[in-house]
């Protein structure tokens, strides 16, 4: 589990793989309007994932 810093994971807390997107734009379009601090981040293996950003 990532508390501070370090690499982002391709898996959720329950071990399931996170959904991946080919482009940043596709990932941004998948963000629900009601989400808070959800943003795409790059992944070398899968393209882009969605995760919560700090702040």
Number of C-alpha atoms within 10 A of each C-alpha: 8 9 5 7 6 8 8 13 14 18 12 12 10 6 8 9 11 16 13 18 19 12 14 16 11 13 19 17 10 12 16 9 7 7 9 10 11 15 17 23 16 16 15 6 8 14 15 24 23 20 17 12 11 7 4
